[in-house]
Amino acid sequence: MRSCILPGRYSAIISRGFSQCVLLHSKKSSSSSRWIARQKTDFYAREAKIQQYKSRAAFKLIEIDKKYKLFSPGMTVVDLGFAPGSWSQVSVERTQPQSKVIGVDLLPCAPPRGVNAIQGNFLSKRVQDRLKQLLYDPMDIGRNQVEELAMEPMMSDNEKNDITTEAPLSYINKERRESANDSTLHPTSSATSTTEYRSFPVDIVLSDMCGFSPQESGFWLRSVTDPHNRLANTTGLAVKDHGASVDLCDAALMFAIDTLRPGGNFVCKFYTGKEDKNLEQRLKKVFKKVHREKPDSSRDESREMFFIGIGKREDVKFEHVFR
């Protein structure tokens, strides 16, 4: 007799002459039950379904825009960590017509209508170069285009070899190392070097990214909310989540310095901790006004907050910001 466990709550017991399916009455975890109960009574979760937003996170950006007036018609918006796409939906609604919205995420996610997307690791120089190509060449992009770049490993072979002798690398150091590796492996990428770009094509940079957390269970699920890898998971460890979110805010800020027009705006999500003030000081070197915001739609128990940078300064230098 052979048994086979099927995904879900069923077990199939198969023998030579017959097969039988038995329903296993497994209890849901207490955290799962609490999450379901919370979603049923959550005002913003219900409103997201009614207004056909991908998630309740849309209302966080709507609140921020209502207060700071970020969007206007015809803008170019880059949404980092866009899956499942609610921020991109809001961006399209508030920048039509003649707007351009591009999303980047590790997840294989179909972009909302009017949004173009790149599936890839934003920390990879190759992905950033491709994103800049799409921004600077309007003829190189089509509506609702999804481009899949080869997924860059979160840890290179060199990093694996060095793991016994080096401390764990931050996201920024990983990006620098990947950039060095990419320039060796892809010498043609120098053709898309930012030194050749003479204008700043982006009006708003949005970052809903936070720390990378590998999936530990539920591998049979293949959905946006249960990926193997993503830049929007949390570990539950406050210090780790905070440090990772600050690193990714810095990565988004570097991109904004490189591509955001003078006067442009910036929004990034972070988890509160001791590095908040340092991040805020870096933002103040780039933007004329910097605000710290926790929207009403952000749950009270969540440690997430948002920095909003208003009006990028003229002639911002990397060395001045990250010295």
C-alpha positions in Angstrom: 0.0 0.0 0.0 1.2 3.4 -0.9 0.1 6.8 0.5 0.3 10.2 -1.0 -0.2 13.5 0.7 -1.9 16.0 -1.6 -1.7 19.8 -1.2 -4.4 21.1 1.1 -6.3 19.1 3.8 -6.7 15.8 1.9 -4.7 12.5 2.1 -5.1 9.9 -0.6 -4.4 6.3 0.4 -3.9 4.1 -2.7 -3.6 0.3 -2.9 -3.5 -2.2 -5.8 -7.3 -2.5 -6.3 -8.8 0.6 -4.9 -8.1 4.2 -3.8 -9.6 6.1 -0.9 -9.4 9.8 0.0 -9.6 10.7 3.6 -10.3 14.3 4.8 -7.8 15.3 7.5 -9.4 17.7 10.0 -6.3 19.7 10.6 -6.7 22.8 12.7 -5.6 26.2 11.3 -2.8 27.9 13.1 -3.9 30.6 15.6 -2.0 33.2 13.6 -3.8 32.2 10.4 -7.1 32.3 12.1 -6.4 35.8 13.5 -5.3 37.0 10.1 -8.5 35.8 8.4 -10.6 37.3 11.2 -8.8 40.6 10.9 -9.2 40.7 7.1 -12.9 40.2 7.3 -13.4 43.1 9.6 -10.7 45.4 8.1 -12.2 48.5 6.5 -9.4 49.0 4.0 -9.3 45.4 3.0 -13.0 45.5 2.1 -12.6 48.9 0.3 -9.7 47.5 -1.7 -12.0 44.7 -3.0 -14.8 47.1 -3.8 -12.6 49.6 -5.6 -10.7 46.7 -7.3 -7.3 47.6 -5.9 -4.7 44.7 -5.7 -4.3 45.3 -2.0 -5.2 47.6 0.9 -1.7 49.2 0.5 -3.2 51.4 -2.2 -4.9 53.6 0.5 -1.5 54.3 2.1 -0.3 56.0 -1.1 -3.7 57.7 -1.6 -3.4 59.2 1.9 0.1 60.4 1.3 -0.8 61.9 -2.1 -3.8 63.6 -0.6 -1.6 65.3 2.0 1.5 66.1 -0.1 0.1 66.4 -3.7 2.7 64.1 -5.3 1.0 63.3 -8.6 0.0 65.3 -11.7 -0.9 64.2 -15.3 1.8 63.1 -17.6 4.3 62.1 -15.0 6.9 59.2 -15.2 6.7 57.0 -12.1 9.0 54.2 -11.0 7.5 51.8 -8.5 10.2 49.6 -6.8 8.8 46.5 -5.2 5.5 47.0 -7.0 3.9 43.5 -6.6 1.0 42.9 -6.3 0.5 46.3 -8.0 -1.7 48.5 -5.9 0.7 51.5 -5.8 1.1 51.2 -9.5 -2.7 51.3 -9.9 -2.9 54.5 -7.9 0.0 56.0 -9.9 -1.7 55.3 -13.2 -5.0 56.7 -12.0 -3.4 60.0 -10.9 -1.0 60.6 -13.7 -3.1 59.9 -16.8 -3.0 60.8 -19.6 0.4 60.5 -21.3 2.0 59.0 -18.2 4.6 56.2 -17.9 4.6 53.9 -14.9 7.2 51.2 -14.6 7.3 48.6 -11.8 10.2 46.4 -10.7 9.9 43.3 -8.5 11.5 39.9 -7.9 8.0 38.3 -8.1 6.5 37.1 -11.3 3.5 39.4 -11.2 1.2 40.6 -14.0 1.3 44.4 -14.0 -2.0 46.3 -13.7 -3.4 47.9 -16.9 -1.3 50.8 -18.0 1.8 49.6 -16.2 5.0 48.2 -17.6 7.1 45.8 -15.4 10.5 44.2 -15.1 10.8 41.0 -13.1 14.3 41.0 -11.5 16.4 41.9 -8.6 16.5 45.7 -8.3 19.9 45.4 -6.5 21.4 44.1 -9.7 23.2 46.6 -12.0 21.9 44.7 -15.0 18.3 45.2 -13.9 18.9 48.9 -13.1 20.6 49.4 -16.5 17.6 47.9 -18.3 15.2 50.0 -16.3 17.2 53.2 -17.3 17.1 52.1 -20.9 13.3 51.9 -20.7 13.1 55.3 -19.1 15.4 57.1 -21.6 14.0 55.4 -24.7 10.2 55.9 -25.0 10.2 53.8 -28.2 11.6 50.8 -26.3 8.6 50.1 -24.2 5.0 49.0 -24.8 1.9 49.2 -22.7 1.5 46.3 -20.2 4.8 44.9 -21.2 6.4 42.4 -18.8 10.1 41.8 -19.1 11.8 39.0 -17.3 15.5 39.4 -16.7 17.6 36.5 -15.6 17.2 36.3 -11.8 20.3 37.5 -10.2 21.4 35.3 -7.3 21.0 36.9 -3.9 24.5 35.6 -3.1 27.3 35.3 -5.7 29.7 32.4 -5.8 32.5 34.7 -4.5 30.3 35.6 -1.6 29.6 31.9 -0.8 33.4 31.2 -0.8 34.0 34.2 1.5 31.2 33.5 3.9 33.6 31.9 6.5 35.9 34.9 6.5 33.7 37.9 6.0 30.8 39.4 7.9 27.4 39.2 6.2 27.1 41.9 3.5 24.5 44.6 3.6 22.2 45.2 0.7 24.3 48.1 -0.4 27.5 46.1 -0.4 25.8 43.3 -2.3 24.8 45.8 -4.9 28.3 47.1 -5.2 29.8 43.6 -5.5 27.1 42.6 -8.1 27.9 45.8 -10.0 31.6 44.8 -10.2 30.7 41.3 -11.2 28.2 42.5 -13.8 30.8 44.8 -15.4 33.1 41.8 -15.8 30.4 39.4 -17.1 28.6 41.9 -19.2 31.1 44.4 -20.7 28.5 45.8 -23.1 26.6 47.1 -20.1 28.9 50.1 -20.0 27.1 51.4 -23.0 24.2 52.1 -20.6 26.3 53.8 -18.0 24.6 56.7 -16.2 27.5 59.0 -17.3 26.0 59.0 -20.8 22.6 60.2 -19.6 22.2 64.0 -19.7 18.7 64.4 -18.4 16.6 63.1 -15.5 13.5 61.3 -16.8 11.7 60.3 -13.6 9.2 62.5 -11.7 8.5 60.2 -8.8 10.3 57.2 -7.3 8.2 55.0 -5.0 9.8 52.2 -2.9 7.6 49.7 -1.1 10.6 47.3 -0.7 11.7 45.9 2.6 14.1 43.2 3.8 14.6 40.0 1.9 13.3 36.9 3.7 13.4 33.4 2.2 10.3 31.3 2.4 10.4 28.5 5.0 7.0 26.8 4.4 4.1 26.4 2.0 6.4 25.7 -1.0 3.5 24.1 -2.9 1.7 27.4 -3.1 2.5 29.5 -6.2 1.0 32.9 -5.5 2.1 36.5 -5.1 1.8 36.3 -1.4 3.8 33.1 -0.9 6.9 33.5 -3.1 10.2 31.8 -2.6 12.0 35.1 -2.7 10.8 38.6 -2.5 11.8 42.1 -1.2 8.6 42.6 0.8 8.7 40.0 3.5 9.5 40.6 7.2 11.2 38.2 9.6 9.5 39.4 12.8 12.9 40.4 14.2 12.7 44.1 14.6 16.4 44.9 14.3 16.9 42.8 11.2 13.8 44.1 9.5 14.8 47.7 10.3 18.4 47.3 9.0 17.3 45.6 5.8 14.6 48.3 5.1 17.1 51.1 5.6 19.5 49.5 3.2 16.8 49.2 0.6 15.7 52.8 1.1 19.4 53.8 0.5 19.4 51.7 -2.7 16.2 53.5 -3.9 17.7 56.8 -2.9 20.8 56.1 -5.0 18.6 55.4 -8.0 16.6 58.6 -7.3 19.8 60.7 -7.3 20.7 59.2 -10.6 17.3 59.5 -12.4 14.9 61.8 -10.5 14.5 65.3 -12.1 15.2 68.4 -10.0 11.9 69.1 -8.1 10.9 65.5 -8.2 9.4 63.5 -5.3 10.3 60.3 -3.4 8.4 57.9 -1.1 10.0 55.0 0.7 8.8 52.6 3.3 11.0 51.7 6.3 10.7 50.0 9.6 11.4 52.2 12.6 14.7 51.8 14.5 17.9 53.5 15.5 19.0 54.3 11.9 16.0 56.4 11.2 17.7 59.7 11.9 20.7 58.9 9.7 18.5 58.0 6.8 16.5 61.2 7.3 19.7 63.2 7.2 20.7 61.7 3.9 17.2 62.4 2.5 17.5 66.0 3.6 20.7 66.4 1.6 18.7 65.3 -1.5 15.3 66.9 -1.0 14.2 70.4 0.1 11.6 69.0 2.5 11.4 65.6 4.1 8.4 64.3 6.0 7.9 61.2 8.2 4.4 59.8 7.8 2.3 56.9 9.2 -1.0 56.8 7.2 -4.2 55.9 9.0 -4.5 52.9 6.7 -1.2 51.5 8.2 -2.1 49.2 11.0 -1.4 50.5 14.5 0.6 47.4 15.5 2.8 47.7 12.4 6.3 49.4 12.8 6.2 50.6 9.2 6.5 54.2 8.4 7.2 56.3 5.3 9.6 59.0 4.4 8.4 61.5 1.8 11.0 63.6 0.0 9.5 66.7 -1.7 11.5 68.7 -4.3 14.8 67.1 -5.3 17.7 69.6 -5.0 19.8 70.7 -8.0 23.2 69.2 -8.5 23.0 66.4 -5.9 26.3 64.4 -5.6 26.6 60.9 -4.3 29.7 61.8 -2.4 27.9 64.5 -0.5 25.0 62.3 0.5 26.8 59.0 1.3 30.1 60.3 2.6 
